[in-house]
Amino acid sequence: MAKKDPYREFLKKDFGEIFDTLKLQELQRKFLVSRWLDQVLWMEAQAGQARNRYYRARLLTIVGGIILPALVSLNLNNAKARDAIVWTTFGLSQVVAISAAVEEFFHYGERWRHYRRTVESLKTQGWQFFQLSGVYVNYSNHEQAFSAFASQIEEIIQRDVEVYATQVVQEKKQEEKKSGENENGSNEQPETSRSSSSGNISREDSVALTWGDDSVAKGSKSGTVLS
């Protein structure tokens, strides 16, 4: 059974009590719970999860990167101790490399900041709606302001989806660009070697090429094909 987050439970209880004081239609109240509160709680969980994973990956990378040079610099006379240090250094270097690669691949830091910005925007709209302040200041009650509130929430969620989709597309394009550059680099290398080898032509070869060009020119004029 998954462990419950105390802060999320507090938010659920606190907002539930606020909902009970608002004069709203039943459908509007259901929207608050199923759409707004559900998104707030879900993004809170995602932000917390991404933050914890980001901190773990970064700490492993930083601490491991500090310990590795110290292990490498050790010069022990005991063979068993030296072997143990060698294997420890190897294992720790793998852990550091894997930790850095995993964080780079999943972008936990960017996910954390992304979810945190979005959930705080949702909370801001919620508190302004509850207090009839900000963009809702001109409404006399919550029932009248609800339509504007629903539009704001859907706009934030839609923007969140668009930002996520854009990031996925950009990452895919960057990967394709890198793979294309690698392929071009491997294809250009033989051409360079060929051009460098053709630049080292001796004088006799250049004379022969000149005569060959003359012959080709004559052959083309006379309509004959040289084999």
MARPA-76525 format. One record per residue: chain; residue in one letter; x, y, z of N, C-alpha, C in turn. Coordinates in steps of 0.001 Angstrom, whole numbers, plus 500000, padded with zeros to 6 digits. Each point is the difference from the previous one (the first is absolute). Layout:
<rs>
 c r    npx    npy    npz   capx   capy   capz    cpx    cpy    cpz
 A A      X      Y      Z      X      Y      Z      X      Y      Z
...
</rs>
This chain:
<rs>
 c r    npx    npy    npz   capx   capy   capz    cpx    cpy    cpz
 A M 500844 498803 500000 499156 501197 500000 500877 501242 500000
 A A 499685 500956 499085 500811 501205 499872 499849 500885 501241
 A K 501127 500601 500385 499994 500876 501170 499335 501326 499651
 A K 499110 500458 500863 499289 501246 499754 500887 501189 500335
 A D 499915 501028 499158 500760 501218 500221 499212 500900 500957
 A P 500570 500372 501154 499273 500823 500969 499559 501346 499426
 A Y 500860 500601 499170 499649 501308 499439 498826 499892 499039
 A R 499987 498958 499184 498882 499801 499081 498705 499724 500757
 A E 500103 499233 501074 498817 499741 500811 499488 501284 500662
 A F 500934 500843 500409 499610 501286 500578 499288 500876 498973
 A L 500562 500049 498769 499371 500799 498945 498589 499495 499689
 A K 499861 498695 499895 498695 499408 499694 498974 500346 501078
 A K 500401 499910 501253 499092 500313 501107 499691 501486 500051
 A D 501034 500827 499843 499827 501450 500113 499115 500544 498887
 A F 500283 499587 498762 499186 500471 498879 498579 499444 500071
 A G 499851 498780 500479 498658 499432 500153 499143 500829 500936
 A E 500605 500488 501091 499262 500843 500937 499629 501343 499364
 A I 500889 500520 499168 499699 501261 499313 498867 499799 498999
 A F 500016 498890 499273 498945 499723 499025 498616 499995 500661
 A D 499946 499489 501227 498708 499896 500690 499405 501365 500335
 A T 500841 501021 500080 499507 501339 500341 499570 500803 498772
 A L 500362 499528 498805 499696 500751 498785 498575 499694 499533
 A K 499326 501040 499539 498647 499837 499463 500108 499728 498498
 A L 500044 498712 499672 500173 499573 498619 498953 498948 499662
 A Q 499768 499847 498696 499133 498919 499553 500732 498657 500185
 A E 499247 498938 500024 500596 498684 500223 500997 499638 498905
 A L 499683 500343 498741 500900 499712 498886 501292 500799 500126
 A Q 499885 501259 500421 501183 500835 500179 500881 499465 501131
 A R 499369 499546 501069 500754 499438 501116 500730 498718 499563
 A K 499349 499218 499170 500618 498778 499491 501199 500329 499118
 A F 499892 501065 499225 501132 500427 499170 501182 500389 500882
 A L 499736 500715 501074 501082 500394 500902 500765 498787 500521
 A V 499258 498954 500350 500638 498805 500561 500661 499159 498911
 A S 499281 499736 498912 500471 499063 498978 501040 500604 499064
 A R 499965 501288 499794 500915 500621 499044 501091 500805 500688
 A W 499605 501001 500792 501010 500881 500594 500774 499308 501116
 A L 499294 499472 501008 500679 499378 501131 500771 498757 499567
 A D 499443 499221 499092 500688 498802 499517 501317 500367 499335
 A Q 500008 501048 499182 501226 500431 499332 501015 500553 500999
 A V 499533 500743 500988 500898 500548 501010 500696 498878 500767
 A L 499234 499016 500455 500577 498897 500765 500934 499147 499148
 A W 499615 499749 498739 500834 499184 499122 501327 500689 499699
 A M 499945 501298 499685 501237 500718 499675 500865 500217 501235
 A E 499384 500122 501162 500786 500057 501236 500801 498717 500165
 A A 499350 498862 499752 500683 498705 500122 501118 499874 498972
 A Q 499733 500415 498757 501011 499907 498948 501186 500912 500285
 A A 499721 501199 500490 501077 500935 500332 500868 499448 501119
 A G 499364 499440 501036 500765 499430 501102 500830 498801 499575
 A Q 499426 499150 499165 500724 498817 499516 501193 500398 499138
 A A 499792 500941 499083 501099 500445 499136 501090 500692 500817
 A R 499615 500787 501009 500988 500678 500849 500860 498987 500750
 A N 499373 498995 500593 500750 498994 500761 500969 499232 499107
 A R 499544 499618 498812 500877 499265 499088 501136 500881 499497
 A Y 499709 501270 499773 501038 500937 499551 501066 500165 501078
 A Y 499566 500175 501254 500954 500158 501093 500858 498744 500166
 A R 499397 498823 499932 500764 498763 500151 501058 499866 498905
 A A 499572 500232 498737 500933 499863 498880 501140 501004 500091
 A R 499675 501239 500356 501032 501026 500077 500957 499751 501162
 A L 499450 499562 501155 500861 499718 501150 500955 498843 499712
 A L 499484 498944 499350 500861 498879 499639 501127 500455 499071
 A T 499642 500840 499037 501004 500474 499044 501038 500886 500672
 A I 499542 500917 500850 500918 500942 500648 500900 499300 501010
 A V 499390 499234 500902 500783 499325 501038 500942 498971 499385
 A G 499505 499226 499033 500859 499024 499338 501149 500659 499263
 A G 499725 501147 499357 501059 500712 499293 501069 500540 500930
 A I 499628 500285 501255 500986 500480 500971 500823 498840 500565
 A I 499359 498855 500226 500687 498857 500612 500948 499307 499020
 A L 499630 499954 498710 500802 499259 499014 501462 500454 499935
 A P 500301 501307 499886 501419 500397 499946 500780 499588 501248
 A A 499327 500019 501159 500683 499586 501232 500349 498517 499956
 A L 499084 499174 499485 500276 498568 499893 501125 499717 499017
 A V 499975 500729 498883 501032 499786 498973 501383 500372 500530
 A S 500061 501025 500860 501295 500474 500504 500606 499102 501081
 A L 499219 499055 500533 500520 499120 501046 501050 499047 499430
 A N 501081 499858 500726 501081 499094 499596 500280 499042 501160
 A L 499403 498827 499933 500096 499035 501090 500959 498874 499639
 A N 500726 499520 501002 500943 498899 499790 499326 498643 500127
 A N 498908 499961 500763 499283 498743 500190 499246 499635 498721
 A A 500261 498798 499500 499406 499592 498718 498484 499880 500098
 A K 499507 499404 501079 498557 499837 500150 499295 501348 500114
 A A 500599 500884 500787 499405 501334 500159 500028 500760 498680
 A R 501101 499843 499244 500109 500678 498711 498956 499489 499022
 A D 499780 498680 499993 498971 499430 499121 498605 500480 500395
 A A 499772 500088 501295 498695 500472 500476 499760 501450 499569
 A I 501052 500829 500098 499871 501404 499589 499746 500101 498504
 A V 500677 499155 499226 499820 500019 498543 498557 499673 499630
 A W 499465 498938 500596 498624 499605 499687 498992 501018 500539
 A T 500300 500571 501162 499120 501043 500543 499978 501226 499085
 A T 501175 500379 499519 500089 501141 499083 499231 499732 498716
 A F 500176 498780 499476 499282 499638 498775 498480 500040 500218
 A G 499539 499386 501095 498563 499978 500280 499429 501388 500213
 A L 500720 500834 500753 499518 501358 500259 499963 500833 498727
 A S 500997 499816 499133 500009 500743 498730 498791 499625 499147
 A Q 499602 498729 500022 498816 499568 499257 498730 500599 500574
 A V 499929 500042 501327 498825 500590 500656 499879 501483 499639
 A V 501112 500723 500027 499985 501429 499658 499577 500203 498553
 A A 500559 499193 499093 499662 500131 498584 498528 499678 499742
 A I 499505 498933 500611 498598 499614 499811 499070 501052 500578
 A S 500337 500518 501180 499167 501021 500641 499903 501254 499135
 A A 501141 500437 499462 499998 501191 499141 499228 499741 498705
 A A 500145 498799 499432 499305 499678 498752 498494 499915 500207
 A V 499567 499405 501111 498566 499873 500282 499369 501379 500182
 A E 500676 500871 500745 499463 501356 500219 499944 500789 498689
 A E 501015 499815 499162 500033 500688 498705 498894 499493 499083
 A F 499697 498713 500082 498984 499412 499125 498589 500391 500439
 A F 499713 499894 501291 498644 500250 500491 499732 501474 500334
 A H 501049 500817 500123 499847 501433 500293 499144 500224 501253
 A Y 500388 499360 501097 499218 500129 501223 499949 501439 500497
 A G 501107 500727 499860 500021 501391 500444 499020 500867 499232
 A E 499968 499829 498680 499069 500773 499174 498560 499606 500287
 A R 499750 498701 500218 498642 499549 500319 499527 500585 501325
 A W 500887 500002 500974 499656 500542 501307 499575 501465 499878
 A R 500835 500808 499324 499675 501428 499855 498737 500199 499177
 A H 499805 499160 498985 498816 500122 499149 498719 499724 500789
 A Y 499970 498894 500726 498813 499663 500794 499783 501008 501121
 A R 501084 500482 500601 499852 500969 501084 499393 501301 499491
 A R 500453 500489 498849 499428 501231 499438 498514 499818 499703
 A T 499654 498870 499402 498606 499775 499611 499087 499887 501211
 A V 500418 499236 501000 499134 499811 501164 499858 501298 500789
 A E 501037 500817 500040 499888 501284 500692 499076 500957 499239
 A S 499996 499899 498677 499056 500806 499214 498562 499575 500284
 A L 499772 498692 500095 498662 499505 500323 499574 500447 501399
 A K 500913 499939 500952 499683 500444 501357 499670 501491 500030
 A T 500775 500785 499271 499751 501447 499967 498608 500302 499479
 A Q 499616 499328 498910 498655 500200 499460 498933 499549 501004
 A G 500272 498910 500706 499047 499520 500990 499793 500981 501137
 A W 501096 500508 500560 499885 500940 501105 499348 501307 499555
 A Q 500317 500463 498801 499344 501212 499504 498504 499779 499808
 A F 499633 498820 499536 498579 499686 499826 499296 499917 501354
 A F 500620 499343 500973 499377 499877 501320 499765 501377 500639
 A Q 500949 500912 499809 499935 501313 500627 499350 501063 499113
 A L 499646 499600 498750 499458 500950 499017 500922 501211 499865
 A S 501265 499710 499778 501014 501036 499806 500666 499792 498648
 A G 500937 500866 499649 500700 499880 498728 499048 500155 498826
 A V 499996 499037 499101 499152 500079 498804 498527 499803 500334
 A Y 499687 499556 501227 498606 499731 500387 499420 501098 500901
 A V 500699 501114 500085 499590 501033 500945 498683 500662 499609
 A N 499651 499971 498726 498779 500674 499543 498747 499138 500118
 A Y 500157 498755 500463 498835 499113 500151 499458 500101 501427
 A S 498682 499957 500117 499365 500161 501313 499967 498709 500804
 A N 500032 498837 499329 500004 498723 500715 500758 498948 499197
 A H 500235 498865 500643 500814 498951 499387 499287 499329 498829
 A E 498695 499932 500049 499264 499359 498917 500152 500774 498699
 A Q 499996 501333 500103 500188 500822 498801 501445 499951 499499
 A A 500947 499890 500926 501416 500002 499625 500480 498637 499525
 A F 499168 498986 500151 500460 498637 499729 500378 499787 498536
 A S 499245 500586 499092 500287 499815 498574 501385 500532 499647
 A A 500328 501180 500511 501327 500572 499750 501086 499153 500659
 A F 499714 499488 501191 500960 499141 500709 500271 498717 499206
 A A 498937 499373 499491 500162 498771 499217 500837 500253 498751
 A S 499799 501151 499360 500781 500337 498801 501478 500160 500335
 A Q 500289 500645 501123 501391 500195 500418 500680 498663 500285
 A I 499282 499105 500668 500574 498696 500345 500291 499186 498748
 A E 499039 499980 499059 500211 499239 498763 501144 500586 499179
 A E 500164 501304 500047 501109 500632 499273 501341 499592 500589
 A I 500084 499952 501321 501247 499585 500653 500324 498554 499666
 A I 498998 499126 500069 500222 498574 499711 500393 499797 498542
 A Q 499336 500733 499093 500321 499888 498582 501423 500480 499729
 A R 500388 501084 500658 501363 500509 499842 501021 498996 500521
 A D 499664 499333 501087 500881 498977 500555 500203 498860 499006
 A V 498923 499563 499357 500086 498918 499009 500831 500442 498799
 A E 499804 501237 499540 500735 500496 498840 501490 500115 500290
 A V 500344 500473 501201 501408 500123 500374 500652 498623 500045
 A Y 499300 499032 500582 500541 498637 500088 500198 499410 498598
 A A 498995 500173 499124 500105 499461 498642 501136 500670 499236
 A T 500159 501311 500191 501075 500729 499327 501362 499495 500447
 A Q 500160 499751 501288 501274 499495 500504 500321 498631 499426
 A V 498991 499144 499892 500218 498664 499435 500451 500104 498546
 A V 499340 500871 499221 500356 500176 498588 501409 500558 499861
 A Q 500347 500992 500839 501333 500590 499938 501077 498983 500331
 A E 499757 499165 501024 500973 498972 500354 500182 499005 498856
 A K 498893 499646 499340 500096 499061 498884 500797 500616 498853
 A K 499759 501291 499712 500737 500674 498932 501483 500082 500326
 A Q 500324 500287 501287 501401 500074 500389 500689 498654 499846
 A E 499306 498923 500367 500578 498665 499837 500226 499675 498527
 A E 499013 500359 499142 500158 499754 498567 501153 500830 499424
 A K 500135 501238 500507 501079 500871 499515 501359 499437 500380
 A K 500108 499504 501251 501266 499433 500453 500360 498752 499200
 A S 498993 499130 499770 500265 498780 499229 500369 500346 498562
 A G 499365 501057 499427 500335 500424 498649 501403 500553 499906
 A E 500416 500765 501025 501353 500550 500013 501038 498884 500110
 A N 499674 498979 500805 500928 498866 500131 500158 499253 498683
 A E 498878 499823 499277 500052 499314 498711 500788 500825 498984
 A N 499769 501334 499992 500730 500856 499062 501485 499994 500291
 A G 500342 499980 501294 501411 499976 500370 500683 498743 499532
 A S 499294 498868 500090 500599 498738 499561 500102 499926 498485
 A N 499075 500684 499278 500044 499979 498536 501033 500957 499446
 A E 500277 501081 500721 500943 501001 499499 501440 499558 500140
 A Q 500287 499101 500918 501374 499593 500244 500647 499324 498802
 A P 499350 499053 499318 500628 499388 498809 500249 501011 498897
 A E 499076 501003 499834 500185 500997 498959 501239 500825 500259
 A T 500251 500296 501278 501188 500770 500347 501261 499232 499665
 A S 499972 498694 500291 501185 499196 499712 500231 499904 498504
 A R 498880 499925 499247 500164 499925 498540 500555 501306 499459
 A S 499512 501121 500496 500478 501280 499493 501452 500221 500371
 A S 500390 499538 501204 501388 500172 500408 500922 499125 499167
 A S 499525 498788 499651 500832 499120 499178 500128 500525 498586
 A S 498933 500640 499486 500062 500539 498643 500871 501236 499948
 A G 500194 500658 501179 500854 501184 500018 501470 499640 499894
 A N 500390 498759 500253 501393 499572 499957 500327 499324 498679
 A I 499566 500581 498887 500261 499418 498679 501367 500446 499518
 A S 500784 499068 499487 501340 500323 499510 499923 500723 498663
 A R 501170 500511 499586 500051 500765 498751 499661 499120 498817
 A E 500520 498714 499998 499732 499100 498892 498505 499702 499892
 A D 499344 499835 501186 498570 499720 499975 499220 501168 499432
 A S 500462 501220 500320 499281 501170 499491 500135 500112 498492
 A V 501162 499635 499486 500180 500013 498555 499091 498983 499339
 A A 499943 498801 500616 499153 498956 499440 498542 500419 500021
 A L 499579 500675 501064 498617 500458 500082 499720 501042 498937
 A T 501009 500856 499740 499817 501030 498971 499807 499361 498627
 A W 500859 498995 499705 499841 499311 498727 498663 499278 499957
 A G 499610 499435 501112 498719 499312 500023 498859 500946 499749
 A D 500057 501188 500579 498962 500999 499766 499953 500403 498545
 A D 501221 500130 499370 500055 500356 498590 499333 498938 499151
 A S 500295 498745 500340 499442 498899 499222 498495 499956 500127
 A V 499519 500235 501213 498555 499993 500214 499338 501108 499221
 A A 500683 501162 499990 499429 501134 499277 499936 499708 498510
 A K 501072 499380 499478 500016 499695 498577 498935 498934 499697
 A G 499947 499014 500890 499028 498936 499760 498577 500526 500007
 A S 499723 500947 500905 498644 500536 500059 499667 500794 498770
 A K 501030 500685 499428 499741 500798 498780 499715 499083 498807
 A S 500770 498892 499927 499824 499128 498858 498829 499042 500163
 A G 499396 500025 501172 498829 499166 500223 500343 498612 500412
 A T 501276 499676 500226 500380 498669 500449 499941 499926 501487
 A V 499727 498811 500499 499946 499776 501448 501221 499248 500413
 A L 500744 500532 500998 501220 499352 500461 499650 499061 501125
 A S 500559 498800 499987 499717 499021 501050 501107 500071 501033
</rs>
